[in-house]
């Protein structure tokens, strides 16, 4: 499992994020331990209130556990991983909450601990937790026999197409996959050895090289989005300056936007809008199927949980009736019969819990397989949509270049016509009259 963690505060905001269904197919509050309330929001408000008695601002330790895409870990696997991480980080006795998220046919977990020790009213020290989590992650990959990512095995092989939240949001506005967009910029950078070469490579893909306000070099697309060359190409700022030189000769961002707007004729804008509308139209049917499937799966899980709860209550009543009361109960306590019955009840309750958990795991696995099959179709559709959108940018660049060439050649053509008219006029004036 890939483990990512951070120290943070604002517990109520984190609780609302963990319970939000907006970006997830399923959200399940699995366990709340060590708090007065079993409600996640109330529990985290309690953690905030306790932390106010200390000087610690980032009083929570929030961690996500992401198994490989092809893996199907059970709930018990997540619980065992979390227990091992607790021991390694010294958080065994701290209050915690576990929430499961499912999205795109994948299941991952979030675990949040309170760092504040209520006995001493001090926060647990989380020194070198990134190194410790990296070691835990490697152990989990080996334990489950999963293929370890190259970046986890050796840090020098970390994915160069990784992106920040800001980059992801910018790519989303551009309606492109951030990995695809970052790959596009890297190809432009690697295939060019000068500013002119980079400018041509970007222009072929619908971008204009410009002079940024804060950064030396940026790219502007036909939507007006601004992309930092160093960030999106994944290179250092000094390397950009070394290859591209002084940005003073480039147009400013506003000038680049104005130039692009001049080339975006009404016909070209309608063409772009039609292509994007067509892409959205093809995605509607798959989105409908996804929404219908998620609703059906939620209903199935709710019915299963209600069935388990009804049976649990009935079985609990039966077990309670086995325990003798009154004088008979006192006698059974003396003879040890009461203890035997109670141990039998506890064993049966635990076996029922394991049986219910296995049934939940089986339902979740079946639903994930169905969801993954649909997700593959969605991914294929998205790839085609990305291809269409990148082709749009190339078409915009070609049309803009054609218009620019016509704009540049039209004055010279007009001068040539005027010169020809003057020459003809002189020739007529010099010719003898009949």
N, C-alpha and C positions, 0 to 999 in steps of 0.2 A: 504494500500500500504506500502511496505517496502521502507523506505527512507534512502539512503546512500549519504553522501556528504563529500566534502573536499575542502580546500582552496588550490589553485595551481596557477602557472604561465604558461609561454610558451603557450599563447593562440593559435598561428597558429597550433602547433602540436595537440592541443585538437580539433580544427576545422576539421583537416584532419581525426582524429580518428572518430569524430561524423558522418562524411559524408561517411566513408568507407563502401562499400558493402561487403567486404571480409568475414566478420563473420555474416552478416545479410541477411535475405531474402528481406527486404524492409527498406529503409531509407527515411524519409520525413522531410524536413525542414519546420516546421509548422509556426513559428513566429519569427521575428527579430524586436526588439523594442528598440528605444533609440539610435541607431547607424546611421551614415550617409549613410551606404550602407545596402541593403537588402541581400547581399551575405555574407554567414557566415564567410568565410575566411577573406574577406575584413573587416568585422565588428570586428573580433577578432584581426586583425592586428591593427586596430584603438584602441582597448582596450589596447593592448600592448604599443602603442605609448603614450597614455594618462598616463599610469601607470609610464612611465619613468620620468614624472614630479613629482613623489612622491618617497618616500623611500620604498614603499610597493612592495615586490617581488611576493607574492602570491595574486595577485590582482583579481583573479576570484574565484567565489564560484560555484562549479559544483555539481549538485545533480541528482541522478537517482531515478525514481519512478517506482517501480515494483509491479503491482497488483498480487493477487494470481493466480495460474495457471488456475483454473477453472473459474475465473471472466472474464467478457466481458465489461469493462468500455468503455464509449464513449469518444470522444474528449472533450466534455464539462465537463466530470468528471475530466479529467486530468487538464483542465484549471482552474476549481474551486479549485482543490487541490493546484495547484501552487499559485493561488491568496491568499488562506488562509495562505500558508507557507510564502509568501512575507510579509504579515502583521505581522506574528509572529516574523520574523527575521529582520524586519525593512528595507526591500528591495523594497518597493512598487514602488518607482520612479527610481530605478536603471535600466540601460540598460540590456536587457536580450535576450536570444535566446532559443527556444524550438525545440527539434528534437525528432522524434519518430523512434524507432527501432522495427522491428519484426523479430523474429527468433524462429524456432521450433514451430510455431503456437501460440506464445506468443507476446504480444505487451507491450513495456515499453517506458518510456519517459526520456529524459535528459533535464534538464533546467540549464542554465549557466547565472549567473549574473556578471556584473562588480561591484566590491566593491568600486571603486573610485568615490567619489562625485566630479563632475567637478566644482562645485561652490566653494568648500573649498579646493579642491585638496588633500583630505584626504580619507583614506579607512574606510569603515563602519566596526565597531567592531562586530565580530561574536562570542561573548562570549557565552559559554554553548550551542552552536548550536546543539550538539548531543542530549542533553537532550530535547531541544525544538522540534527537529525532531522526537524523540521517542514519545513525547506526541501527535504531529500531526499525526503520523502513527497510534497510537491507536484510535484517533478520527475518522480517515478515515475508519478503519476496522469496528467500531461501526456504523458509518453513513451509510455504504453500506451493513451492515449485513453480512460481510465476517467473516469466522472463523479465529480468531486471533491465530497466531503461539504461541506455548508455550514459546519460547525464548523471544518474545516481551511482553507477559503477565508477565513473571517472568524471570529475567536474570539468575537465577540459573538453568533454564531449557534450556539454550542455547545449540544448536546442538554441541555435542562433536566431530562430524565428519567434522566440518568446516575446510577449508584448505586455505593456502596462495597461491599467484600466483606462487611462486617458486615450491611449492608442486604440484600444478596443472600441471605445465610444466613438472615436473619430471615424473608424472604419465602418461602424454601424450606420453613421450618418451618410457615409458614401455608399451604403448598401453593398459593401464588399466584405468578404471574409478577411479578418485582420492578418491571418497567416498568408493568404494569397497576396494581399496588398504589400506586406513587408517583403515577401519573396520577389514581387515585381520591382520594388525599389533596389533590392540587393542585386538583382540581375542587371539593372541599369548601371549601378555603380561598378560592378565587376567587369562589365563589357566596355567601360569607358576609361580612358587614360588622361582626359583633359576636360576642361569646362565645356568646350564646344561639343565634344563627344557625348558627355552626360546630358547636355541641353537637348541634343538631337534624340538621344535614347528616350528621355522623358517626354519630349514632344510627340514622338511616335505613339506613345501610350496615353496621350491626352493630358499631359502636365506641362506647365510653364515654369522654368527656372526663374526665380525672382530674388530680390534683396529683402530679407526679413527685418523687422523692427528691432528684435532682440537678438536673433540668431543671424549669422552671416548669410546663409543660403537656405532658401525654402523652395518648395514646389507648390503651385496653385493649380487646382483642377477646374473643370468647367462648372462645377457647383459652387466654386468659391472657397472650398476647403483648403487650408494651409497645412503643409506637411514639412516638418523639420527634416532636412537632408541627413543630418548626423543621426537623428533618432531612428528614422525609418530605414536608412541604409545600414544601420548598426555599426557605425564607425565613429571614431573620436573626432571631436571638433577640429583639433589641430591637423588631423589628416585631411579633413575636408578643405581647410584653408590652404594646405600645402598643394593639393591637386587643383583646386579651382581658383586660387589666387584672390584678388581683391574683388569683393562683390559690388563695388561702387558703380561699375559700368552696367550692371543689370537693372532692369526696371524695378520699381518698388512693388509691394504687394498690391496696392491700389491701382497702380498703372497696369499690372499684369491682369488684374480682374477686369479692368475697363477694356483692355485689348481683347480678352476672351469674350466679353459681353458683345463687342462689336461683331465678332465672327459668329456668334450664336444667333443666326437668323431665325425668323419665325418658323420656317419650314424645318430647320434643323432641330429646334426646340420641340416641335411636335413629333418629329421622328424619335427623339430620345424618350419623350413621354409615352409614345405608343409602345416602344420596346419594353419599358418598365411596367406599363399596365399589362402587357401580355404576360410578362413573367409573374406578376401577382395573380393573374387569372389562373395560370396553371398550378399555382401553389394552393389555391383555395380548396380544391377537392381533397388534397392530402391533409391540409389543416383541419378540415371537417372530420376526416377519418380519425385523425389524432385526437381531436376533442371528444368525439364520440367514444373512442376506446378508453381514454382516461376516465371519463364519467362512468363507464361501465365497470372498469376495474375498481374505482373508488367504491361503487355500490357493492360489488362482490366482497371487498375487504370489510366493509362496514357490516354486511350481513353475517360474515364469518365471525367477526369480533362479537357481535350481539349474540350469536349462537353459543360461542364459547362462554360468554358472561352468564347467560341463562343457565347453561349446564353447570358452571362453576358454583353458582348460588345454590342450585338444587343439590349438588353433591356435597357442598359444605353443610347444608342442613341435615343431610343423611349422616354425615360423619359426626356432627354435633350431637345427634340423637343417640349415638353409640356410647357417649360418655355418661356414666351413671351419675345420678344426683342424690342429694339427701344423704341419709345414713348409709345407703348402699355405696354412694360415691366415696364417702369417708373410708368405708371398709376396703374398697378397691384401691384406694390410695395407699392404705397400710400394707396390703398384700402385693402391691406392684402391678395389679391388673390395669389400673388407670393409666399408668405410664406406658404399658404395652399398647393399649388402644390409641393413646395419643401419638405414639411413634408410628403406628400403622396408618393413622390419619395423615400425618405429615408426609409419610412416604408416598401414599396414594395421591396427595395433593401435588407433590413434586413430580410424580410420574405424569399426572394430568397436565401440568404446566409444560413439561417437555413434549408431550404428545401434541398439545395445542401449538407450541412453537414450531414443531416440525411441520404441522399442517399449514401454518402461516408461511413458512419458508417455501413449501411446495407450491402454494398459490402464487406467491410473489415471483418465484422462478418461472412458473408457467406464463404469468402475465408479462414478465420481462422479455421472455422469448418472443411473444407476440408483438410486444412494443418494439423490440429491436428489428424485427422483420420489416415493420412499417418505417422505422427510422432509416433503414438502408435505402428505401425508396425516396424518403425525404432528402437524404444526403445526395442521392443521384440527381434529384430535381434541383437542389441548391448548387451542385457543381455546374449543371447546365446553365442555371441562372447567372452564376459567377462568370461563366464563359461568355454569355450574351452581354453582360454588363461591361466586361473588359473589351469586347468587340465594339461596343458603343463608344467607349473612350477612344479606341483607335480610329473609328469612323469620324468622330468629332475632330480628332487631330488632323485627319486627312482633308476633311472639308475645310477646316480653318486654314490649313496650309495652302489649299487651292485658292481660297478667297484672298489670302495674303499675297500670293504671287500675282493674282489678277490685279489687286490693289496697287502693287508695286510697279507692274508693267503698264498699267493704263496711262499714267502720266507720260511715260516715254513714248507710248504709241501716239498720244495726242500731239506731242512735240514733233514726232515724225510726220504726221499728217499736215501740221501747220507748215513745216519746212517744205514739204512737197507742194503745198498750195502756193507758197511764196516763189518757189523755183518755177512752177508753171506760169505764174503771173509774169515773172521776169522774161521768160522765154517768149510769151505772147507779145510783150511790149517791144522786144528787140526785133521780132520778125517784121519784114517789109510789108507795107500795106499794098493791096492790089490797086 
